[in-house]
Every structure is written in structure tokens, then in C-alpha cells.
Amino acid sequence: MDNPGIKKKEKGTFSRFGYIMVAAGAAIGLGNIWKFPYLAYAGGGGAFIVVYIILCIVLGHPVILMETAVGRFGKSNAIDAYGNINKKWKIVGIVNVICTVMIDMYYIIVSGYVLKYAVQYLVSGNFGKDNGVFYTNFISSPVAPIIYAAILMAVIVLLLSFGITELVEKVTKVIMPVLFVLLVICGVWALFVAPGALKGLKFYLVPEFSNFTFKTGFADAAVQVMFSVGIGWAIFTTLGASMSDDKNIRRDSTWVDVCDTSVALLAGFVIIPAVVGGGSKMSAGPSLIFNAMTEIFSKFPGGRIIGFFFFAAVLLAVLSTYFTILEIPAKVVEEKFHIKHNLATVITAVFIMIGGVFCSLSQGNGLLSGVKIPFPMVSGMAYYNIYDWFDCVSGYILLPLGCLLTTIFCGYVWKDGFEKEQFKGSNHKLNTYDKVVMKFVVPILTLLVVLNCFGFIK
């Protein structure tokens, strides 16, 4: 017999803890682990951390609130959620979904790299005489990276077939605590094993603004907040649609922001002391974890074990993100074409894998590595391979554009409705701080990101 004193979860909605874990998991991904530590290092260590935390508060948190409110009110896919409020503003959701699909295509390929390295540590821990050669040979292969990516995609599709508020929620409730524990273990290992790790930790934690610049310390931090927190690509709009009306959006959004920021800081706690202490170079992008970290793990006692733990943690971050970023376009396909969720998920996954194949073949010395796509810069035309072009357009144009449009929509178009949805069930109102941040601070910051992308900020 049911206990009448226990409130049961509505079918198709998240429990409160489940929502926080799934939403935080969606935001926590490779951006926190491969990109944040490098930017923190390049941006002055502790100085970058201070700016990053401030931007999480004035940029990340407000947009999480806005996207979640749109999703919960619209109760639909990321495009129609905006259309259900104002038909003229479906464009916001369209920009968000295009951005997510582009990210999905290259993200699944790098996710396959993570699986390969986790398996390699489990099987032998042997990367040959040169980690860099191993990495280049693997990503240049026309088949192997795609196979590993396809394996991960199959697992994700299988779990999503049971529904994001069902099996995925249960799995993520386990994944997220384990991710935190694994990162802490790796960080403690680095401090005790790497001889110069304390020097790296001091650089990471103590603010030093002498080398701080507007570009490396501020504009790059704003970009990282968007990518790391997961704003501008319909994550919270999609998850908000499965959020019950009695949930406190402001409180739960705060917890999501805190969890995401904590993992980014933990990743820096693991990587920066280890790299500095191990005498390796802090490089940008995937090579940071696939080259520098494997080199460090090979130097010290217990390297193979901790290497496996590290890549297992990264793999959990990948899975927790991909559950939602695949669900975003899959939900659009399901509702637009009126087909079952499982079929929509499979169709979306196949489409993304096709795009992923092109991204994979453009990496290293791959078959399409010579194909270059133009990208306009203030200093002239730049040319990127397929992978990098997708990364640049999605991360530096569509993400900030999505944030900007969402802010304009909630702050100037839906304004009274947004306020009511945010404080549903109470008489609270937006205070002056909330209004200033939403109407002025967030738009200015997003515009700065776009200017930085095109080279206007030096």
C-alpha cells in the first residue's frame, strides 16, 4: 500500500535530485576537463579562476534560469518551447538545436578517443615510445576512431530508449558522484607523486593579475562558461520540459551551476599540478589529456592505475553530457515528424554519426585533413579543417548568439511571463540585480565573445 505521506514523482518528470544530477551531468563534459585547465593556466591561474567564478554567477546562472523557465512553460522540444510562448521566436530554438547538432558531430568522435584510452590503460597501459605518435596515428586512422565512437553512441542510444527521466536519470545519479570521487583521487595522487605539484597548485589557486589580459583572462573565460556550463545549446530548455511545476527553478539552477563549476575546478586541480609537477607542457585542446597526461602517468608509480581512473572519469563526463545533447535533436525529430521516441533517437544518432565520420577523417593525417573551410576574421580569411570549423562556428558564434537571443526573448519579449514562471506558486518578483544582469550584463558579455571570436579583441 502506498504511503500517502510520500509524494510520488510524476510520470515523465525528474525527481529533484535526479534533475540536478542530469542537468549538471549534461553541462559537465570534456569542456570542463580538456579545455578549462588549459585556459586557466594560460589566463593566469588563480586570476582566471576568480573571473571564471564571477562569470558563472553573472552569465552562466542567469541563462540557466531563462532556458529552464522556457522549457518548463513550453513543455515541448527546444524549438517549439519558444514557439509555444511566441511563434515569432522559434528562431532561438532553431539556433540552439543547430549549434547542438554541430557539437554532437565532433563531440562523439573525441568521446571515442576517451573510450580508446580507457581501454588501452585497462589492457596494457602501453602507448609506445612516443605518446604523441600514438595519438596522431590513432586519430588519423580512417576506421578505429569511428568504431569507438559508434560503440559509445550505441550505448547512449540504448539507455535513452528507456527515457531520459527513467533509466538515464537512474544511471546519472550514480555517474555523477563517482565522477567527483575519481577526480578527487586523481588530484590527490598528483599532489603526492608529482615532485613540483605544490608549485602548480599554488599557481592554480593564488590569483596573480600581472599576466592577466582582457582576451586570455576575460573573453576566453566567458566563452568557457558558455561551453562548460552548457548555456546556448538548449540543454536546459529540453530538460526543463520534464521539470514539474512544483520545483524551485532558482534553487535547482544554482545547484546545477555549483556542480558544474566544482567539476571544472576539480579538473584543474588534477591536471595543472600534475602537468607542472611532471615537467610537461600545457597544450590546448584534446592533446592536453591524450598526450600530456599519458606522459605524466607513465613517469610515476601507479601511473597505469591512476591513468585508467582518470580516463574512466572523463568517460563518465562524456556519457553524462551526451545523454542530453543527443536528446535535444532527437526530441525535435520525434515531435516534428510524429514518430516514436526510440525511432527518433536512432535516426538522430545515425545522422550525427555521418557528420562525425567527416569530422574524424579531417583529424591528424586523415583522408580529409586537406579539406579546409573558410572562416572570416578581422585580419583576413582563416581556414580550418572540418572538425575545427564545426568547433569554431558552434562554440564561438552559435553559442553566444543563442545566449543573446534567449536573453532578449526573456528580458524584453516574454518578460512578465518569465517572471511568473520563475516564481511559480509564489508572489516573488525579479529584483533590480536580476533585471540589470538579464537585460544588460549578459547581452554585453555575449557580444564580447563574438567580437573575440572574429579577432576584434587582441
C-alpha positions in Angstrom: 0.0 0.0 0.0 1.3 3.4 -0.9 2.3 5.8 1.8 0.1 8.9 1.4 2.8 11.0 3.1 5.3 10.4 0.3 4.9 12.5 -2.8 5.5 10.3 -5.8 7.3 11.5 -8.9 5.0 12.4 -11.8 5.5 10.2 -14.8 7.8 11.8 -17.4 9.3 14.2 -14.9 12.5 14.3 -12.9 12.9 13.9 -9.2 14.7 16.9 -7.7 18.0 15.1 -7.1 17.6 13.4 -10.5 17.1 16.7 -12.3 20.1 18.3 -10.6 22.4 15.3 -11.5 21.1 15.0 -15.1 21.3 18.8 -15.7 24.7 19.0 -14.1 25.9 16.0 -16.0 24.7 17.5 -19.2 26.8 20.6 -18.5 29.8 18.7 -17.2 31.8 17.2 -20.0 35.0 17.4 -22.0 35.0 21.2 -21.9 35.5 21.1 -18.2 38.3 18.6 -18.3 40.3 19.3 -21.5 39.7 23.0 -22.1 39.2 24.6 -18.7 42.6 23.6 -17.2 44.5 24.9 -20.3 42.6 28.2 -20.3 43.1 28.6 -16.5 46.8 28.0 -17.0 47.1 30.4 -20.0 44.9 33.0 -18.2 47.0 33.4 -15.1 45.9 30.5 -12.9 44.1 31.9 -9.8 43.3 35.1 -11.6 41.4 33.2 -14.3 39.6 31.2 -11.6 38.3 34.3 -9.9 37.0 35.8 -13.2 35.5 32.4 -14.2 33.6 32.1 -11.0 32.2 35.6 -11.3 31.1 34.9 -14.9 29.4 31.7 -13.8 27.3 33.8 -11.4 26.5 36.8 -13.8 26.4 34.9 -17.1 26.0 31.1 -16.6 23.4 31.1 -13.8 21.0 33.7 -15.4 20.9 31.9 -18.7 20.3 28.5 -17.0 17.3 30.2 -15.3 16.0 31.6 -18.5 16.3 28.4 -20.6 14.8 26.2 -17.8 11.8 28.6 -17.5 11.2 28.5 -21.2 11.4 24.7 -21.3 9.1 24.1 -18.3 6.5 26.6 -19.6 6.7 25.4 -23.3 6.6 21.7 -22.4 8.0 20.8 -25.8 11.1 20.3 -27.8 13.7 23.1 -27.9 12.2 24.8 -30.9 8.5 24.6 -30.1 9.1 25.6 -26.5 9.8 29.1 -27.7 7.1 28.9 -30.3 4.5 27.9 -27.7 5.2 31.2 -25.9 5.7 33.4 -29.1 5.5 31.9 -32.6 7.9 34.6 -33.9 10.7 33.5 -31.6 11.2 29.9 -32.7 14.4 31.1 -34.3 16.0 31.0 -30.8 15.4 27.3 -30.5 16.5 26.7 -34.1 19.8 28.4 -33.4 20.2 26.3 -30.3 19.5 23.0 -32.0 21.7 23.6 -35.0 24.5 24.5 -32.5 23.9 21.3 -30.6 23.9 19.1 -33.7 27.2 20.6 -34.8 28.7 20.0 -31.4 27.3 16.4 -31.3 29.1 15.6 -34.5 32.6 16.3 -33.4 32.0 15.6 -29.7 31.1 11.9 -30.3 34.4 11.5 -32.1 36.5 12.8 -29.3 34.4 10.8 -26.9 35.6 7.7 -28.9 39.2 8.8 -28.2 38.4 8.8 -24.5 37.0 5.2 -24.7 40.1 4.1 -26.6 42.4 5.5 -24.0 40.4 4.0 -21.1 40.5 0.6 -22.8 44.3 1.0 -23.5 45.0 1.6 -19.9 42.9 -1.3 -18.9 44.5 -3.7 -21.3 48.2 -2.7 -21.1 48.8 1.0 -20.4 51.4 0.9 -23.3 51.4 3.8 -25.7 54.7 3.1 -27.3 57.8 5.2 -27.1 56.1 8.4 -28.1 52.6 9.3 -26.8 52.2 11.9 -29.4 52.8 9.5 -32.3 50.3 7.0 -30.8 47.7 9.8 -30.6 48.3 11.1 -34.1 48.3 7.5 -35.6 45.0 6.7 -33.8 43.1 9.9 -34.8 44.4 9.6 -38.4 43.0 6.1 -38.8 40.0 6.0 -41.2 38.3 3.3 -39.1 39.3 2.9 -35.5 38.1 6.3 -34.1 34.7 5.8 -35.8 34.3 2.3 -34.3 35.0 3.6 -30.8 32.6 6.5 -31.3 29.9 4.1 -32.7 30.2 1.9 -29.6 29.6 4.8 -27.3 26.8 6.0 -29.5 25.1 2.6 -29.3 25.3 2.6 -25.5 23.9 6.1 -25.3 21.0 5.3 -27.7 20.2 2.1 -25.7 20.0 4.0 -22.4 18.0 6.8 -24.0 15.5 4.4 -25.4 14.1 3.9 -21.9 13.6 7.7 -21.5 15.7 10.4 -20.1 13.6 10.7 -16.9 13.8 6.9 -16.3 16.9 4.8 -16.8 19.1 7.8 -17.8 18.2 9.5 -14.6 19.0 6.4 -12.5 22.3 5.9 -14.3 23.3 9.6 -13.9 22.6 9.5 -10.2 25.4 7.0 -9.9 27.7 8.5 -12.6 28.0 12.0 -11.1 29.0 11.1 -7.5 31.5 8.5 -8.9 32.9 11.2 -11.3 33.6 13.5 -8.3 35.3 10.7 -6.3 37.5 9.7 -9.3 38.6 13.3 -9.9 39.5 13.8 -6.2 41.5 10.5 -6.2 43.4 11.6 -9.3 44.1 15.1 -7.8 45.4 13.7 -4.5 47.6 11.3 -6.4 49.1 14.1 -8.5 49.9 16.2 -5.3 51.7 13.3 -3.6 53.5 11.8 -6.6 54.5 14.7 -8.9 57.6 16.5 -7.3 56.6 20.0 -8.3 52.9 19.6 -7.9 52.6 22.0 -5.0 54.1 24.8 -7.1 51.5 24.1 -9.8 48.7 24.1 -7.2 49.9 27.5 -5.8 49.8 28.9 -9.4 46.3 27.5 -9.8 44.8 28.8 -6.6 46.6 32.1 -5.8 45.4 35.0 -8.0 48.2 36.8 -9.9 47.0 39.5 -12.2 50.3 40.6 -13.6 50.0 38.5 -16.7 46.2 38.9 -16.9 44.9 40.2 -20.2 41.4 41.0 -21.4 41.5 38.3 -24.0 43.1 35.4 -22.2 41.6 36.2 -18.8 38.2 37.6 -19.6 36.9 36.9 -23.1 38.2 33.3 -23.1 36.7 32.8 -19.6 33.3 34.0 -21.0 33.5 31.5 -23.9 34.4 28.7 -21.5 31.5 29.5 -19.2 29.1 29.1 -22.1 30.6 25.8 -23.2 31.3 24.4 -19.8 28.0 25.4 -18.1 26.1 24.3 -21.2 24.1 27.5 -22.0 23.1 28.4 -25.5 22.6 24.9 -26.8 19.1 24.0 -25.5 20.3 21.7 -22.7 18.1 23.4 -20.0 15.2 24.1 -22.4 15.0 20.4 -23.1 15.4 19.2 -19.5 13.1 22.0 -18.3 10.3 20.4 -20.3 10.4 17.4 -18.0 10.6 19.5 -14.8 7.4 19.5 -12.7 5.7 22.9 -11.9 6.3 22.5 -8.1 10.1 22.5 -8.5 12.1 25.6 -7.5 13.9 26.7 -10.7 16.1 29.3 -9.0 17.3 26.9 -6.3 17.8 23.9 -8.6 19.6 26.0 -11.2 22.0 27.2 -8.6 22.9 23.7 -7.7 23.5 22.8 -11.3 25.9 25.8 -11.7 27.7 24.8 -8.5 28.1 21.2 -9.5 29.4 22.2 -13.0 31.9 24.8 -11.6 33.1 22.3 -9.0 34.0 19.7 -11.6 35.8 22.3 -13.7 37.8 23.4 -10.7 38.5 19.7 -9.8 39.7 19.1 -13.3 42.2 22.0 -12.9 43.2 20.6 -9.5 44.1 17.3 -11.2 45.7 18.5 -14.4 47.6 21.7 -13.6 49.6 20.4 -10.6 50.3 17.1 -12.5 51.5 18.8 -15.7 53.6 21.5 -13.9 55.0 18.9 -11.5 55.7 16.4 -14.3 57.5 19.0 -16.3 55.2 18.7 -19.3 53.8 21.5 -21.4 50.2 22.8 -21.0 48.8 22.4 -24.5 45.3 23.4 -25.8 42.6 21.0 -26.9 42.4 17.2 -26.7 46.2 16.8 -26.8 46.3 18.1 -23.2 44.7 14.9 -21.8 45.7 12.5 -24.5 49.4 13.5 -24.7 50.4 15.4 -21.6 48.5 13.3 -19.1 49.5 10.0 -20.5 53.2 11.1 -20.5 52.8 12.1 -16.8 51.1 8.8 -15.8 54.0 6.9 -17.4 56.6 8.6 -15.2 55.3 8.0 -11.8 54.4 5.0 -9.6 50.8 3.7 -10.0 50.5 5.6 -13.3 48.6 2.9 -15.2 46.0 2.5 -12.4 45.5 6.2 -12.0 45.5 6.7 -15.8 42.6 4.3 -16.0 40.8 6.1 -13.2 41.4 9.4 -14.9 40.0 8.3 -18.3 37.2 6.5 -16.6 36.2 9.8 -15.0 36.4 11.6 -18.4 34.3 8.8 -19.9 31.6 9.3 -17.3 31.6 13.0 -18.0 31.2 12.3 -21.7 28.3 9.9 -21.1 26.5 12.3 -18.7 26.7 15.1 -21.3 25.8 13.0 -24.4 22.6 11.7 -22.8 21.1 15.2 -23.1 22.8 16.6 -26.1 21.5 13.7 -28.2 18.1 14.0 -26.6 17.9 17.7 -27.7 17.7 17.0 -31.5 16.0 13.6 -31.0 13.1 15.3 -29.2 12.8 17.7 -32.2 12.7 14.8 -34.7 10.2 12.9 -32.5 7.7 15.8 -32.2 8.1 17.3 -35.6 7.7 14.1 -37.5 5.3 12.5 -35.0 7.3 9.3 -34.6 8.2 7.2 -31.6 11.0 8.3 -29.3 13.1 5.2 -29.9 13.0 5.6 -33.7 13.7 9.4 -33.5 16.7 8.7 -31.3 18.1 6.1 -33.7 17.6 8.4 -36.8 19.2 11.3 -35.0 22.1 9.2 -33.9 22.8 7.9 -37.4 22.7 11.4 -38.8 25.1 12.7 -36.2 27.4 9.7 -36.8 27.5 10.5 -40.5 28.6 14.1 -39.7 31.1 12.6 -37.1 32.7 10.5 -39.8 33.6 13.7 -41.8 35.0 15.3 -38.6 37.0 12.2 -37.8 38.5 11.9 -41.3 39.6 15.5 -41.1 41.8 14.9 -38.0 45.5 14.3 -37.9 46.7 12.9 -41.3 43.2 11.6 -42.1 41.7 11.2 -45.6 40.0 14.6 -45.4 42.7 16.5 -43.5 43.5 18.6 -46.6 39.9 19.9 -46.8 39.8 23.5 -45.5 36.7 25.6 -44.9 37.0 29.4 -44.8 36.1 31.4 -41.7 36.1 35.2 -41.8 38.3 37.1 -39.3 39.0 40.9 -38.9 42.6 40.2 -40.0 41.6 38.2 -43.1 40.2 34.8 -44.0 41.1 31.9 -41.8 40.9 28.3 -42.9 40.0 25.3 -40.7 39.6 21.6 -41.2 36.1 20.2 -40.9 36.4 19.3 -37.2 37.8 22.7 -36.2 35.3 24.6 -38.3 32.4 22.9 -36.6 34.0 23.6 -33.2 34.6 27.3 -34.1 31.2 28.0 -35.6 29.2 26.2 -32.8 31.3 27.4 -29.9 32.2 30.9 -30.8 29.2 32.1 -32.9 26.1 29.9 -32.3 26.6 29.5 -28.5 26.9 33.3 -27.7 24.2 34.0 -30.3 21.8 31.5 -28.6 22.5 33.1 -25.2 22.0 36.6 -26.6 18.7 35.7 -28.3 17.5 33.9 -25.1 18.3 36.9 -23.0 16.5 39.3 -25.4 13.5 37.0 -25.5 13.2 36.6 -21.7 14.2 40.1 -20.8 12.3 42.1 -23.4 9.6 39.9 -25.1 8.3 37.3 -22.5 9.4 39.4 -19.5 6.3 39.2 -17.4 5.7 35.6 -18.3 9.3 34.7 -17.4 9.0 36.3 -14.0 5.8 34.4 -13.3 7.3 31.1 -14.5 10.4 31.5 -12.4 8.5 32.2 -9.3 5.5 29.9 -10.0 3.4 29.4 -6.8 4.7 32.5 -5.0 4.4 36.3 -5.2 8.1 36.9 -5.6 9.4 39.4 -8.2 12.7 39.9 -10.0 14.9 42.2 -8.1 17.0 45.1 -9.6 20.1 42.9 -9.7 18.3 40.2 -11.7 16.9 42.7 -14.2 20.2 44.5 -14.8 22.1 41.2 -15.3 19.4 39.8 -17.7 18.9 42.9 -19.7 22.4 44.4 -19.9 25.2 42.3 -18.4 24.5 39.0 -20.3 23.9 40.7 -23.7 27.2 42.7 -23.4 29.2 39.6 -22.4 27.8 37.6 -25.3 28.7 40.3 -27.7 32.2 40.4 -26.4 32.5 36.7 -27.0 31.5 37.2 -30.7 34.0 40.1 -31.1 36.7 37.9 -29.6 35.9 35.1 -32.0 36.3 37.3 -35.1 39.6 38.8 -33.8 38.4 42.2 -32.7 39.8 41.7 -29.2 43.6 41.4 -29.1 
